[in-house]
Amino acid sequence: MKNIMNTISYNKYLIFLVLVSFLISCRKGNNPAVITNTEVLPEDIAELRADQVKLAGIELGAVGLHSMGNILKVNGTVSVAPQNLATVCMPLGGFIKSTNLLPGNSVGKGQTLAVIENQEFVDIQQNYLEAKNKLTYAKAEFDRHTDLFKDDVYSEKNVQQVTVEYRNLTAMVKSLEQKLMLIGIRPELLTEDNISSTVNLVSPIKGFLKTVNVNIGKYVSPTDVLFEIVNSDNLFLELTLFEKDADKVAKGQHIKFFINNETEEHEALITEAGRSVRADRTIVVYGSVISSCKNIMPGMYVNAFIKESEHEATTLPSEAIVSFDDKDYIFAFEKEKEEAGNPFTEYRMIEVKKGISTSDFTEIIVPDGFNISTAKIVIKGAYNILSAKKNAGEMAC
């Protein structure tokens, strides 16, 4: 029993020593007068000492007015207009006699892509020259019979026979002229002295060769695609939008886009907005590339930004707005004061609503009664004030 009593007394003694030590440490570490006069700051006020203001890099500014337009982010591809994409075939087929082009080569309009050889080319030229010569004789006979008919020398039947023959030969010559032009031979330059079994296959447009499907000695049929040529001077964008954004785009709006994760910015102009919704609930918007883009090619993937119609808005630099507990705030200069010989600055925390944002500025909607014309807003260092506000123990006096 005596041991138990001694243990209880010893424990009480230890507790007493701990309490005394705690009180002594509190008095040594804190000024009793300061603790007694601790200032209780309002919930929306943060204060910093002069050295903290300097360390935080606080800068003040004013709410500004800027023309703001919402940015619509979309994806798409680079395309080429049908008139700037050519598929080259040989209408009558033949054997490839020569070619010296590779994919990626630039070609001009009318440049020879390959030389094609075919005996049928000779037959067409021969038939044309024969029909042309017969037509010359038939024309003379037609004129002669017509004049004699007027003088009642020839009967109407004879005139009709000559007329039919003349018209048939005229149709034959015109038909053969079209065949010659189809294979690239100019009829007006063809004579008995320049009949050839080869023709030059020429480019219908200027551009670069996307596809080359020929080699020397290969036989090609009329349906074979020999070359594909792309003119990249007039490219356009094919952008995909969700149907909910259909009313946000219109002809004439500007587009900024990037390719291959490059930092170089390119520009385009909407030329046509989609007029129908596809099965995946999207629409297609077409834009013509208006800037000079040396690295852009058909088929490339693009990230595009479409700017909606602008309006004037109250804005601040984006870094002036801080987020806390799913709300957005700005800090406004409240006052300067002095406590215990030390200068302090108070900042008021004001909840705002964010609107449209750009890379530099963000639209804000301030509460009623807030005078934006006289307020001094923290435009740099706002996050440092927020951190100090969260760690209020460091700022309490």
C-alpha atoms as a printed R data frame, in Angstrom:
    type eleno elety resid chain resno       x      y        z
1   ATOM     1    CA   MET     A     1   0.000  0.000    0.000
2   ATOM     2    CA   LYS     A     2   2.843  2.286    0.825
3   ATOM     3    CA   ASN     A     3   4.460  1.622   -2.565
4   ATOM     4    CA   ILE     A     4   1.240  2.541   -4.351
5   ATOM     5    CA   MET     A     5   1.008  5.850   -2.491
6   ATOM     6    CA   ASN     A     6   4.619  6.640   -3.344
7   ATOM     7    CA   THR     A     7   3.943  5.949   -7.059
8   ATOM     8    CA   ILE     A     8   0.912  8.285   -7.114
9   ATOM     9    CA   SER     A     9   2.894 11.062   -5.425
10  ATOM    10    CA   TYR     A    10   5.717 10.638   -7.923
11  ATOM    11    CA   ASN     A    11   3.309 10.901  -10.891
12  ATOM    12    CA   LYS     A    12   1.741 14.048   -9.499
13  ATOM    13    CA   TYR     A    13   5.183 15.532   -9.127
14  ATOM    14    CA   LEU     A    14   6.046 14.801  -12.747
15  ATOM    15    CA   ILE     A    15   2.820 16.382  -14.011
16  ATOM    16    CA   PHE     A    16   3.556 19.480  -11.951
17  ATOM    17    CA   LEU     A    17   7.051 19.777  -13.422
18  ATOM    18    CA   VAL     A    18   5.699 19.484  -16.975
19  ATOM    19    CA   LEU     A    19   3.129 22.228  -16.399
20  ATOM    20    CA   VAL     A    20   5.687 24.552  -14.891
21  ATOM    21    CA   SER     A    21   8.116 23.964  -17.753
22  ATOM    22    CA   PHE     A    22   5.374 24.665  -20.331
23  ATOM    23    CA   LEU     A    23   4.381 27.931  -18.663
24  ATOM    24    CA   ILE     A    24   7.990 29.058  -18.390
25  ATOM    25    CA   SER     A    25   8.659 28.243  -22.061
26  ATOM    26    CA   CYS     A    26   5.547 30.126  -23.156
27  ATOM    27    CA   ARG     A    27   6.583 33.195  -21.199
28  ATOM    28    CA   LYS     A    28  10.131 33.054  -22.543
29  ATOM    29    CA   GLY     A    29   9.061 32.508  -26.161
30  ATOM    30    CA   ASN     A    30   6.164 34.968  -26.328
31  ATOM    31    CA   ASN     A    31   5.568 38.489  -25.239
32  ATOM    32    CA   PRO     A    32   2.596 38.419  -22.845
33  ATOM    33    CA   ALA     A    33   1.555 41.879  -23.952
34  ATOM    34    CA   VAL     A    34   1.463 40.812  -27.625
35  ATOM    35    CA   ILE     A    35  -0.542 37.662  -26.875
36  ATOM    36    CA   THR     A    36  -3.028 39.688  -24.935
37  ATOM    37    CA   ASN     A    37  -3.477 42.127  -27.848
38  ATOM    38    CA   THR     A    38  -3.555 39.603  -30.718
39  ATOM    39    CA   GLU     A    39  -5.363 41.187  -33.709
40  ATOM    40    CA   VAL     A    40  -8.135 39.132  -35.209
41  ATOM    41    CA   LEU     A    41  -8.201 39.775  -38.980
42  ATOM    42    CA   PRO     A    42 -11.417 39.523  -41.001
43  ATOM    43    CA   GLU     A    43 -11.763 36.411  -43.112
44  ATOM    44    CA   ASP     A    44 -11.285 38.366  -46.359
45  ATOM    45    CA   ILE     A    45  -8.148 40.238  -45.248
46  ATOM    46    CA   ALA     A    46  -4.554 39.111  -45.653
47  ATOM    47    CA   GLU     A    47  -1.633 41.130  -44.381
48  ATOM    48    CA   LEU     A    48   2.063 41.042  -45.160
49  ATOM    49    CA   ARG     A    49   5.061 42.696  -43.576
50  ATOM    50    CA   ALA     A    50   7.119 45.031  -45.738
51  ATOM    51    CA   ASP     A    51   9.827 42.406  -46.179
52  ATOM    52    CA   GLN     A    52   7.206 39.824  -47.157
53  ATOM    53    CA   VAL     A    53   5.742 42.206  -49.763
54  ATOM    54    CA   LYS     A    54   9.186 42.667  -51.293
55  ATOM    55    CA   LEU     A    55   9.981 38.964  -51.205
56  ATOM    56    CA   ALA     A    56   6.633 38.050  -52.798
57  ATOM    57    CA   GLY     A    57   7.213 40.482  -55.694
58  ATOM    58    CA   ILE     A    58   3.856 42.189  -55.247
59  ATOM    59    CA   GLU     A    59   2.865 44.552  -58.060
60  ATOM    60    CA   LEU     A    60  -0.327 46.585  -58.244
61  ATOM    61    CA   GLY     A    61  -2.346 47.479  -61.296
62  ATOM    62    CA   ALA     A    62  -5.844 48.345  -62.424
63  ATOM    63    CA   VAL     A    63  -8.724 46.484  -64.026
64  ATOM    64    CA   GLY     A    64  -8.604 47.070  -67.771
65  ATOM    65    CA   LEU     A    65 -10.963 46.872  -70.727
66  ATOM    66    CA   HIS     A    66 -10.109 44.582  -73.628
67  ATOM    67    CA   SER     A    67 -11.929 43.179  -76.640
68  ATOM    68    CA   MET     A    68 -12.426 39.524  -75.811
69  ATOM    69    CA   GLY     A    69 -13.734 36.661  -77.893
70  ATOM    70    CA   ASN     A    70 -14.238 33.095  -76.777
71  ATOM    71    CA   ILE     A    71 -11.808 30.569  -78.265
72  ATOM    72    CA   LEU     A    72 -13.147 27.315  -79.681
73  ATOM    73    CA   LYS     A    73 -10.541 24.522  -79.774
74  ATOM    74    CA   VAL     A    74 -11.004 22.009  -82.598
75  ATOM    75    CA   ASN     A    75  -9.018 19.428  -84.539
76  ATOM    76    CA   GLY     A    76  -8.848 18.608  -88.218
77  ATOM    77    CA   THR     A    77  -6.666 17.929  -91.220
78  ATOM    78    CA   VAL     A    78  -5.116 19.838  -94.099
79  ATOM    79    CA   SER     A    79  -6.826 19.177  -97.424
80  ATOM    80    CA   VAL     A    80  -6.523 20.360 -100.982
81  ATOM    81    CA   ALA     A    81  -9.311 21.584 -103.242
82  ATOM    82    CA   PRO     A    82 -10.376 19.201 -106.059
83  ATOM    83    CA   GLN     A    83  -9.069 21.612 -108.700
84  ATOM    84    CA   ASN     A    84  -5.629 21.448 -107.071
85  ATOM    85    CA   LEU     A    85  -5.383 17.658 -107.040
86  ATOM    86    CA   ALA     A    86  -4.817 15.810 -110.326
87  ATOM    87    CA   THR     A    87  -4.822 12.092 -111.116
88  ATOM    88    CA   VAL     A    88  -2.996 11.431 -114.394
89  ATOM    89    CA   CYS     A    89  -3.851  8.423 -116.609
90  ATOM    90    CA   MET     A    90  -3.190  7.523 -120.257
91  ATOM    91    CA   PRO     A    91  -6.599  7.370 -121.998
92  ATOM    92    CA   LEU     A    92  -5.511  4.789 -124.621
93  ATOM    93    CA   GLY     A    93  -2.865  2.947 -122.620
94  ATOM    94    CA   GLY     A    94   0.538  1.923 -123.916
95  ATOM    95    CA   PHE     A    95   4.101  1.126 -122.887
96  ATOM    96    CA   ILE     A    96   6.233  3.494 -120.773
97  ATOM    97    CA   LYS     A    97   9.164  4.431 -122.997
98  ATOM    98    CA   SER     A    98  10.832  6.933 -120.660
99  ATOM    99    CA   THR     A    99  10.349  8.812 -117.383
100 ATOM   100    CA   ASN     A   100  12.730 10.447 -114.914
101 ATOM   101    CA   LEU     A   101  10.513 11.688 -112.088
102 ATOM   102    CA   LEU     A   102  10.283 10.647 -108.441
103 ATOM   103    CA   PRO     A   103   7.658 11.263 -105.737
104 ATOM   104    CA   GLY     A   104   8.128 14.708 -104.254
105 ATOM   105    CA   ASN     A   105   9.476 16.282 -107.453
106 ATOM   106    CA   SER     A   106   7.994 19.625 -108.443
107 ATOM   107    CA   VAL     A   107   6.356 19.818 -111.850
108 ATOM   108    CA   GLY     A   108   4.916 22.634 -113.900
109 ATOM   109    CA   LYS     A   109   1.727 22.723 -115.882
110 ATOM   110    CA   GLY     A   110   2.384 21.158 -119.310
111 ATOM   111    CA   GLN     A   111   5.631 19.481 -118.227
112 ATOM   112    CA   THR     A   112   6.282 16.017 -119.662
113 ATOM   113    CA   LEU     A   113   5.813 13.324 -117.026
114 ATOM   114    CA   ALA     A   114   6.461 10.269 -119.220
115 ATOM   115    CA   VAL     A   115   6.675  9.196 -122.856
116 ATOM   116    CA   ILE     A   116   4.088  6.564 -123.862
117 ATOM   117    CA   GLU     A   117   4.382  4.307 -126.907
118 ATOM   118    CA   ASN     A   118   1.476  2.567 -128.665
119 ATOM   119    CA   GLN     A   119   0.903  1.438 -132.284
120 ATOM   120    CA   GLU     A   120  -2.677  2.633 -131.978
121 ATOM   121    CA   PHE     A   121  -1.357  6.204 -131.861
122 ATOM   122    CA   VAL     A   122  -0.038  5.706 -135.430
123 ATOM   123    CA   ASP     A   123  -3.399  4.377 -136.631
124 ATOM   124    CA   ILE     A   124  -5.271  7.369 -135.218
125 ATOM   125    CA   GLN     A   125  -2.887  9.837 -136.891
126 ATOM   126    CA   GLN     A   126  -3.105  7.967 -140.218
127 ATOM   127    CA   ASN     A   127  -6.892  7.849 -140.099
128 ATOM   128    CA   TYR     A   128  -7.041 11.533 -139.293
129 ATOM   129    CA   LEU     A   129  -4.817 12.610 -142.180
130 ATOM   130    CA   GLU     A   130  -6.711 10.362 -144.634
131 ATOM   131    CA   ALA     A   131 -10.073 11.668 -143.478
132 ATOM   132    CA   LYS     A   132  -8.807 15.236 -143.649
133 ATOM   133    CA   ASN     A   133  -7.650 14.762 -147.243
134 ATOM   134    CA   LYS     A   134 -10.967 13.179 -148.231
135 ATOM   135    CA   LEU     A   135 -12.795 16.031 -146.556
136 ATOM   136    CA   THR     A   136 -10.923 18.525 -148.715
137 ATOM   137    CA   TYR     A   137 -12.100 16.729 -151.869
138 ATOM   138    CA   ALA     A   138 -15.647 16.266 -150.467
139 ATOM   139    CA   LYS     A   139 -15.847 19.975 -149.672
140 ATOM   140    CA   ALA     A   140 -14.922 20.886 -153.221
141 ATOM   141    CA   GLU     A   141 -17.479 18.429 -154.641
142 ATOM   142    CA   PHE     A   142 -20.141 19.772 -152.267
143 ATOM   143    CA   ASP     A   143 -19.532 23.340 -153.365
144 ATOM   144    CA   ARG     A   144 -19.491 22.361 -157.062
145 ATOM   145    CA   HIS     A   145 -22.718 20.309 -156.885
146 ATOM   146    CA   THR     A   146 -24.438 23.061 -154.942
147 ATOM   147    CA   ASP     A   147 -23.625 25.624 -157.592
148 ATOM   148    CA   LEU     A   148 -24.711 23.300 -160.411
149 ATOM   149    CA   PHE     A   149 -27.946 22.529 -158.602
150 ATOM   150    CA   LYS     A   150 -28.691 26.227 -158.477
151 ATOM   151    CA   ASP     A   151 -28.259 26.285 -162.271
152 ATOM   152    CA   ASP     A   152 -30.575 23.251 -162.635
153 ATOM   153    CA   VAL     A   153 -27.704 21.108 -163.973
154 ATOM   154    CA   TYR     A   154 -27.696 18.480 -161.213
155 ATOM   155    CA   SER     A   155 -30.671 16.847 -159.581
156 ATOM   156    CA   GLU     A   156 -31.524 17.293 -155.924
157 ATOM   157    CA   LYS     A   157 -30.725 13.604 -155.310
158 ATOM   158    CA   ASN     A   158 -27.127 14.025 -156.445
159 ATOM   159    CA   VAL     A   159 -26.709 17.059 -154.246
160 ATOM   160    CA   GLN     A   160 -28.065 15.156 -151.240
161 ATOM   161    CA   GLN     A   161 -25.636 12.281 -151.769
162 ATOM   162    CA   VAL     A   162 -22.670 14.659 -151.956
163 ATOM   163    CA   THR     A   163 -23.914 16.534 -148.889
164 ATOM   164    CA   VAL     A   164 -24.192 13.336 -146.813
165 ATOM   165    CA   GLU     A   165 -20.686 12.275 -147.753
166 ATOM   166    CA   TYR     A   166 -19.318 15.720 -146.947
167 ATOM   167    CA   ARG     A   167 -21.010 15.806 -143.526
168 ATOM   168    CA   ASN     A   168 -19.916 12.264 -142.676
169 ATOM   169    CA   LEU     A   169 -16.308 13.116 -143.427
170 ATOM   170    CA   THR     A   170 -16.614 16.327 -141.402
171 ATOM   171    CA   ALA     A   171 -17.875 14.329 -138.395
172 ATOM   172    CA   MET     A   172 -15.083 11.786 -138.824
173 ATOM   173    CA   VAL     A   173 -12.404 14.463 -138.909
174 ATOM   174    CA   LYS     A   174 -13.826 16.177 -135.808
175 ATOM   175    CA   SER     A   175 -13.959 12.832 -133.983
176 ATOM   176    CA   LEU     A   176 -10.371 11.982 -134.838
177 ATOM   177    CA   GLU     A   177  -9.277 15.481 -133.789
178 ATOM   178    CA   GLN     A   178 -10.732 14.818 -130.334
179 ATOM   179    CA   LYS     A   179  -8.897 11.486 -130.126
180 ATOM   180    CA   LEU     A   180  -5.652 13.171 -131.054
181 ATOM   181    CA   MET     A   181  -6.129 15.852 -128.407
182 ATOM   182    CA   LEU     A   182  -7.052 13.138 -125.888
183 ATOM   183    CA   ILE     A   183  -3.636 11.520 -126.281
184 ATOM   184    CA   GLY     A   184  -1.836 14.846 -126.370
185 ATOM   185    CA   ILE     A   185  -1.339 15.477 -130.099
186 ATOM   186    CA   ARG     A   186  -2.310 18.838 -131.576
187 ATOM   187    CA   PRO     A   187  -4.217 18.169 -134.847
188 ATOM   188    CA   GLU     A   188  -3.228 21.461 -136.471
189 ATOM   189    CA   LEU     A   189   0.454 20.536 -136.169
190 ATOM   190    CA   LEU     A   190   0.113 16.985 -137.517
191 ATOM   191    CA   THR     A   191   1.394 16.293 -141.026
192 ATOM   192    CA   GLU     A   192   2.443 13.234 -143.008
193 ATOM   193    CA   ASP     A   193   6.047 13.949 -142.003
194 ATOM   194    CA   ASN     A   194   5.679 13.899 -138.197
195 ATOM   195    CA   ILE     A   195   3.555 10.817 -137.507
196 ATOM   196    CA   SER     A   196   4.881  9.174 -134.331
197 ATOM   197    CA   SER     A   197   4.186  6.076 -132.272
198 ATOM   198    CA   THR     A   198   4.942  7.945 -129.031
199 ATOM   199    CA   VAL     A   199   3.197 10.765 -127.208
200 ATOM   200    CA   ASN     A   200   4.165 12.878 -124.212
201 ATOM   201    CA   LEU     A   201   2.060 12.511 -121.090
202 ATOM   202    CA   VAL     A   202   1.985 16.027 -119.573
203 ATOM   203    CA   SER     A   203   0.984 17.478 -116.215
204 ATOM   204    CA   PRO     A   204  -2.414 19.223 -116.180
205 ATOM   205    CA   ILE     A   205  -1.472 21.417 -113.166
206 ATOM   206    CA   LYS     A   206   1.612 22.629 -111.364
207 ATOM   207    CA   GLY     A   207   2.534 21.134 -108.004
208 ATOM   208    CA   PHE     A   208   4.503 18.237 -106.593
209 ATOM   209    CA   LEU     A   209   4.249 14.535 -107.351
210 ATOM   210    CA   LYS     A   210   2.442 12.712 -104.591
211 ATOM   211    CA   THR     A   211   2.414  9.309 -106.348
212 ATOM   212    CA   VAL     A   212   4.473  7.804 -109.188
213 ATOM   213    CA   ASN     A   213   3.347  4.382 -110.469
214 ATOM   214    CA   VAL     A   214   5.444  3.977 -113.615
215 ATOM   215    CA   ASN     A   215   8.691  2.421 -114.764
216 ATOM   216    CA   ILE     A   216  10.285  1.979 -118.187
217 ATOM   217    CA   GLY     A   217   8.767 -0.859 -120.206
218 ATOM   218    CA   LYS     A   218   5.642 -1.171 -118.090
219 ATOM   219    CA   TYR     A   219   2.348 -1.516 -119.938
220 ATOM   220    CA   VAL     A   220  -0.371  0.741 -118.571
221 ATOM   221    CA   SER     A   221  -4.078  0.508 -119.267
222 ATOM   222    CA   PRO     A   222  -6.468  3.472 -119.542
223 ATOM   223    CA   THR     A   223  -7.681  2.919 -115.951
224 ATOM   224    CA   ASP     A   224  -4.235  2.836 -114.330
225 ATOM   225    CA   VAL     A   225  -3.290  5.810 -112.144
226 ATOM   226    CA   LEU     A   226   0.200  6.788 -113.293
227 ATOM   227    CA   PHE     A   227   0.768 10.011 -111.336
228 ATOM   228    CA   GLU     A   228  -0.929 12.008 -108.592
229 ATOM   229    CA   ILE     A   229  -0.097 15.723 -108.484
230 ATOM   230    CA   VAL     A   230  -0.901 18.105 -105.630
231 ATOM   231    CA   ASN     A   231  -0.797 21.879 -105.827
232 ATOM   232    CA   SER     A   232  -0.184 23.055 -102.270
233 ATOM   233    CA   ASP     A   233  -0.457 26.775 -103.047
234 ATOM   234    CA   ASN     A   234  -4.146 26.844 -102.122
235 ATOM   235    CA   LEU     A   235  -4.741 24.539  -99.173
236 ATOM   236    CA   PHE     A   236  -7.711 24.469  -96.851
237 ATOM   237    CA   LEU     A   237  -8.569 23.025  -93.452
238 ATOM   238    CA   GLU     A   238 -11.239 20.451  -92.795
239 ATOM   239    CA   LEU     A   239 -12.169 20.898  -89.124
240 ATOM   240    CA   THR     A   240 -14.516 18.758  -87.031
241 ATOM   241    CA   LEU     A   241 -16.855 20.414  -84.509
242 ATOM   242    CA   PHE     A   242 -19.470 18.987  -82.173
243 ATOM   243    CA   GLU     A   243 -23.006 19.886  -83.156
244 ATOM   244    CA   LYS     A   244 -23.454 21.930  -79.954
245 ATOM   245    CA   ASP     A   245 -20.854 24.372  -81.296
246 ATOM   246    CA   ALA     A   246 -22.497 24.775  -84.699
247 ATOM   247    CA   ASP     A   247 -23.894 28.216  -83.828
248 ATOM   248    CA   LYS     A   248 -20.479 29.502  -82.723
249 ATOM   249    CA   VAL     A   249 -18.877 29.560  -86.169
250 ATOM   250    CA   ALA     A   250 -19.695 31.475  -89.322
251 ATOM   251    CA   LYS     A   251 -18.184 32.334  -92.657
252 ATOM   252    CA   GLY     A   252 -15.410 34.914  -92.345
253 ATOM   253    CA   GLN     A   253 -14.184 34.014  -88.858
254 ATOM   254    CA   HIS     A   254 -10.438 33.766  -88.326
255 ATOM   255    CA   ILE     A   255  -8.682 30.510  -87.461
256 ATOM   256    CA   LYS     A   256  -5.263 30.079  -85.874
257 ATOM   257    CA   PHE     A   257  -3.754 26.617  -86.195
258 ATOM   258    CA   PHE     A   258  -0.595 24.637  -85.529
259 ATOM   259    CA   ILE     A   259   0.873 21.546  -87.237
260 ATOM   260    CA   ASN     A   260   3.107 18.744  -85.942
261 ATOM   261    CA   ASN     A   261   3.334 20.307  -82.467
262 ATOM   262    CA   GLU     A   262   5.215 23.261  -83.955
263 ATOM   263    CA   THR     A   263   5.196 26.633  -82.234
264 ATOM   264    CA   GLU     A   264   4.806 28.532  -85.520
265 ATOM   265    CA   GLU     A   265   1.306 29.932  -85.809
266 ATOM   266    CA   HIS     A   266  -0.618 29.724  -89.091
267 ATOM   267    CA   GLU     A   267  -3.812 31.503  -90.123
268 ATOM   268    CA   ALA     A   268  -6.909 30.531  -92.032
269 ATOM   269    CA   LEU     A   269 -10.330 31.972  -92.767
270 ATOM   270    CA   ILE     A   270 -13.606 30.066  -92.559
271 ATOM   271    CA   THR     A   271 -15.043 29.808  -96.054
272 ATOM   272    CA   GLU     A   272 -17.914 27.431  -95.371
273 ATOM   273    CA   ALA     A   273 -19.606 26.171  -92.208
274 ATOM   274    CA   GLY     A   274 -21.139 22.718  -92.124
275 ATOM   275    CA   ARG     A   275 -24.787 22.518  -93.145
276 ATOM   276    CA   SER     A   276 -25.462 18.959  -92.057
277 ATOM   277    CA   VAL     A   277 -24.763 16.805  -89.004
278 ATOM   278    CA   ARG     A   278 -22.912 13.542  -89.530
279 ATOM   279    CA   ALA     A   279 -23.732 10.222  -87.885
280 ATOM   280    CA   ASP     A   280 -21.246 10.871  -85.054
281 ATOM   281    CA   ARG     A   281 -23.056 14.151  -84.197
282 ATOM   282    CA   THR     A   282 -20.340 16.377  -85.628
283 ATOM   283    CA   ILE     A   283 -20.194 18.976  -88.374
284 ATOM   284    CA   VAL     A   284 -17.396 19.907  -90.761
285 ATOM   285    CA   VAL     A   285 -16.105 23.456  -91.155
286 ATOM   286    CA   TYR     A   286 -13.855 24.450  -94.051
287 ATOM   287    CA   GLY     A   287 -11.231 27.161  -93.858
288 ATOM   288    CA   SER     A   288  -8.883 28.555  -96.489
289 ATOM   289    CA   VAL     A   289  -5.228 28.889  -95.449
290 ATOM   290    CA   ILE     A   290  -4.266 32.567  -95.849
291 ATOM   291    CA   SER     A   291  -0.762 32.622  -94.395
292 ATOM   292    CA   SER     A   292   2.429 31.422  -96.017
293 ATOM   293    CA   CYS     A   293   3.184 27.984  -94.561
294 ATOM   294    CA   LYS     A   294   6.225 26.328  -96.100
295 ATOM   295    CA   ASN     A   295   6.014 23.161  -93.994
296 ATOM   296    CA   ILE     A   296   2.312 22.442  -94.370
297 ATOM   297    CA   MET     A   297   1.205 19.586  -96.616
298 ATOM   298    CA   PRO     A   298  -2.110 17.870  -97.415
299 ATOM   299    CA   GLY     A   299  -3.098 15.207  -94.914
300 ATOM   300    CA   MET     A   300  -1.385 16.814  -91.925
301 ATOM   301    CA   TYR     A   301  -3.165 16.858  -88.555
302 ATOM   302    CA   VAL     A   302  -3.832 20.317  -87.103
303 ATOM   303    CA   ASN     A   303  -4.859 21.830  -83.790
304 ATOM   304    CA   ALA     A   304  -7.014 24.864  -84.528
305 ATOM   305    CA   PHE     A   305  -8.482 27.728  -82.522
306 ATOM   306    CA   ILE     A   306 -11.530 29.587  -83.785
307 ATOM   307    CA   LYS     A   307 -12.167 33.007  -82.285
308 ATOM   308    CA   GLU     A   308 -15.812 33.887  -81.755
309 ATOM   309    CA   SER     A   309 -17.237 37.389  -82.115
310 ATOM   310    CA   GLU     A   310 -15.598 39.836  -79.703
311 ATOM   311    CA   HIS     A   311 -17.042 42.035  -76.958
312 ATOM   312    CA   GLU     A   312 -15.495 44.546  -74.571
313 ATOM   313    CA   ALA     A   313 -14.869 43.084  -71.133
314 ATOM   314    CA   THR     A   314 -13.266 43.956  -67.792
315 ATOM   315    CA   THR     A   315 -10.024 42.010  -67.632
316 ATOM   316    CA   LEU     A   316  -6.939 41.359  -65.545
317 ATOM   317    CA   PRO     A   317  -3.701 39.545  -66.277
318 ATOM   318    CA   SER     A   318  -4.442 35.853  -65.848
319 ATOM   319    CA   GLU     A   319  -1.874 35.499  -63.033
320 ATOM   320    CA   ALA     A   320  -3.802 38.071  -60.941
321 ATOM   321    CA   ILE     A   321  -6.629 35.549  -60.435
322 ATOM   322    CA   VAL     A   322  -6.175 32.736  -57.900
323 ATOM   323    CA   SER     A   323  -8.339 29.711  -57.172
324 ATOM   324    CA   PHE     A   324  -9.180 28.351  -53.755
325 ATOM   325    CA   ASP     A   325 -11.887 25.852  -52.742
326 ATOM   326    CA   ASP     A   326 -13.322 25.846  -56.306
327 ATOM   327    CA   LYS     A   327 -13.739 29.617  -56.271
328 ATOM   328    CA   ASP     A   328 -11.792 32.407  -57.966
329 ATOM   329    CA   TYR     A   329 -10.395 35.448  -56.169
330 ATOM   330    CA   ILE     A   330  -8.391 38.605  -56.701
331 ATOM   331    CA   PHE     A   331  -6.566 40.674  -54.097
332 ATOM   332    CA   ALA     A   332  -7.104 44.433  -53.850
333 ATOM   333    CA   PHE     A   333  -4.906 46.833  -51.892
334 ATOM   334    CA   GLU     A   334  -6.730 47.803  -48.682
335 ATOM   335    CA   LYS     A   335  -4.377 49.939  -46.575
336 ATOM   336    CA   GLU     A   336  -0.949 50.303  -45.049
337 ATOM   337    CA   LYS     A   337  -0.468 50.305  -41.291
338 ATOM   338    CA   GLU     A   338   2.157 50.073  -38.577
339 ATOM   339    CA   GLU     A   339   2.199 47.695  -35.634
340 ATOM   340    CA   ALA     A   340   4.876 47.544  -32.949
341 ATOM   341    CA   GLY     A   341   7.020 49.795  -35.144
342 ATOM   342    CA   ASN     A   342   6.772 47.447  -38.138
343 ATOM   343    CA   PRO     A   343   5.033 48.426  -41.436
344 ATOM   344    CA   PHE     A   344   2.286 46.111  -42.734
345 ATOM   345    CA   THR     A   345   0.087 46.100  -45.834
346 ATOM   346    CA   GLU     A   346  -3.438 44.709  -45.942
347 ATOM   347    CA   TYR     A   347  -5.013 43.155  -49.037
348 ATOM   348    CA   ARG     A   348  -8.687 42.347  -49.400
349 ATOM   349    CA   MET     A   349  -9.626 39.007  -50.944
350 ATOM   350    CA   ILE     A   350 -12.504 39.480  -53.427
351 ATOM   351    CA   GLU     A   351 -14.413 36.647  -55.058
352 ATOM   352    CA   VAL     A   352 -14.897 37.060  -58.820
353 ATOM   353    CA   LYS     A   353 -16.340 35.063  -61.696
354 ATOM   354    CA   LYS     A   354 -14.086 34.229  -64.619
355 ATOM   355    CA   GLY     A   355 -15.180 34.679  -68.206
356 ATOM   356    CA   ILE     A   356 -13.251 34.331  -71.454
357 ATOM   357    CA   SER     A   357  -9.515 33.762  -71.187
358 ATOM   358    CA   THR     A   358  -6.672 34.369  -73.631
359 ATOM   359    CA   SER     A   359  -2.986 33.647  -73.249
360 ATOM   360    CA   ASP     A   360  -2.482 36.956  -71.410
361 ATOM   361    CA   PHE     A   361  -5.783 38.197  -69.991
362 ATOM   362    CA   THR     A   362  -8.908 36.814  -68.341
363 ATOM   363    CA   GLU     A   363 -12.329 38.400  -68.209
364 ATOM   364    CA   ILE     A   364 -13.661 38.924  -64.669
365 ATOM   365    CA   ILE     A   365 -17.096 39.690  -63.248
366 ATOM   366    CA   VAL     A   366 -16.780 41.560  -59.948
367 ATOM   367    CA   PRO     A   367 -19.407 41.730  -57.183
368 ATOM   368    CA   ASP     A   368 -21.852 44.629  -57.013
369 ATOM   369    CA   GLY     A   369 -20.473 47.691  -55.259
370 ATOM   370    CA   PHE     A   370 -16.858 47.035  -56.192
371 ATOM   371    CA   ASN     A   371 -15.386 50.155  -57.772
372 ATOM   372    CA   ILE     A   372 -13.089 48.961  -60.529
373 ATOM   373    CA   SER     A   373 -12.087 52.510  -61.490
374 ATOM   374    CA   THR     A   374 -10.306 53.233  -58.194
375 ATOM   375    CA   ALA     A   375  -9.302 49.769  -56.988
376 ATOM   376    CA   LYS     A   376  -5.620 48.808  -56.956
377 ATOM   377    CA   ILE     A   377  -5.394 45.144  -57.859
378 ATOM   378    CA   VAL     A   378  -2.498 42.788  -57.179
379 ATOM   379    CA   ILE     A   379  -1.398 41.764  -60.687
380 ATOM   380    CA   LYS     A   380   1.780 39.947  -59.632
381 ATOM   381    CA   GLY     A   381   2.359 37.871  -56.520
382 ATOM   382    CA   ALA     A   382  -1.301 37.016  -55.884
383 ATOM   383    CA   TYR     A   383  -0.494 33.346  -55.241
384 ATOM   384    CA   ASN     A   384   2.088 34.360  -52.647
385 ATOM   385    CA   ILE     A   385  -0.569 36.348  -50.765
386 ATOM   386    CA   LEU     A   386  -2.916 33.360  -50.986
387 ATOM   387    CA   SER     A   387  -0.212 31.108  -49.516
388 ATOM   388    CA   ALA     A   388   0.339 33.549  -46.682
389 ATOM   389    CA   LYS     A   389  -3.404 33.680  -46.111
390 ATOM   390    CA   LYS     A   390  -3.559 29.897  -45.873
391 ATOM   391    CA   ASN     A   391  -0.684 29.963  -43.346
392 ATOM   392    CA   ALA     A   392  -2.328 32.656  -41.274
393 ATOM   393    CA   GLY     A   393  -0.279 31.755  -38.212
394 ATOM   394    CA   GLU     A   394   2.774 33.381  -39.773
395 ATOM   395    CA   MET     A   395   0.946 36.703  -40.235
396 ATOM   396    CA   ALA     A   396  -1.000 36.952  -36.990
397 ATOM   397    CA   CYS     A   397   0.208 39.625  -34.563
